[in-house]
Amino acid sequence: MDLLAPDVVQISDGGGNVVAARRPITGRSEVARFVLRVTRTSGAATGVEHAAYNGMPAARFLTGGVLDWLVAFEIHDGRITGLYGIRNPDKLQRANVVRPLDRGGHQPWKP
């Protein structure tokens, strides 16, 4: 839980086509509970890959080799301040192409 900032916010985007949280979830305990519930109920993911999305570190969750959902992490001062869960099929199509993060010669992000 120390990885989560006290005022962390989790936002989901299902695009109205798939199940996702309808409202932002705020606070360390509430976000941690939500993440645990999601991981317990979506046990179908067969693979996880490191990625970058909108300039943020991210994780891509695959089911049968197909991108099922993506989570981007906003990090400040070593703590996660935002989790952005994307399940919207239209947005996942764009996220399905993994591109290296161009940091203008800077080193890539490392956990």
SVG drawing of the C-alpha trace seen along z (x, -y; Angstrom):
<svg xmlns="http://www.w3.org/2000/svg" viewBox="-23 -15 43 33">
<polyline fill="none" stroke="black" stroke-width="0.4" points="0.0,0.0 3.0,-2.3 3.2,-2.5 -0.2,-4.3 -0.4,-7.9 -3.0,-8.7 -5.0,-10.7 -4.6,-8.2 -7.4,-8.2 -8.5,-5.3 -10.4,-6.1 -11.9,-3.4 -13.0,-3.7 -15.2,-1.0 -16.7,-3.2 -20.1,-2.0 -19.3,1.3 -17.7,3.3 -17.8,3.5 -15.8,0.8 -16.1,-1.4 -18.6,-4.1 -17.1,-6.7 -13.6,-7.6 -12.4,-5.8 -10.4,-7.8 -8.2,-7.1 -5.5,-4.5 -7.8,-1.9 -10.6,-2.2 -8.3,-1.9 -6.4,1.0 -9.7,2.8 -10.9,2.1 -7.6,3.4 -7.9,6.6 -11.5,7.2 -10.6,6.7 -7.7,9.1 -9.8,11.7 -12.7,11.5 -10.8,11.1 -8.7,14.2 -8.9,14.8 -5.8,12.7 -3.2,15.1 -0.4,12.6 0.9,9.2 3.3,6.9 5.1,3.7 4.1,0.8 3.8,-3.0 0.5,-4.8 0.2,-8.5 3.7,-8.9 3.0,-6.9 4.2,-3.5 1.5,-0.9 0.6,2.7 -1.2,4.5 -3.3,7.5 -3.8,10.1 -6.4,12.9 -5.6,15.6 -3.0,13.3 -5.5,10.5 -5.3,7.2 -8.2,7.2 -7.4,4.2 -4.6,1.7 -3.7,-0.2 -1.5,-3.4 0.1,-4.7 0.7,-8.3 3.6,-8.5 4.8,-11.4 7.5,-11.3 7.8,-7.6 4.1,-6.9 1.2,-6.1 -1.2,-9.0 -3.4,-7.9 -4.4,-4.6 -6.2,-4.8 -7.9,-1.5 -8.8,-1.2 -11.2,1.4 -12.9,-0.7 -12.5,1.5 -12.0,-1.6 -9.1,-2.9 -7.6,0.5 -7.3,0.8 -5.0,-2.2 -3.1,-0.8 -2.6,2.6 0.4,1.2 3.3,1.0 5.6,-1.9 8.8,-2.7 8.5,-5.8 10.6,-8.6 12.2,-10.5 14.4,-12.7 17.5,-10.8 16.6,-10.2 16.7,-6.8 13.5,-4.8 11.4,-4.7 12.4,-1.9 10.4,-0.7"/>
</svg>
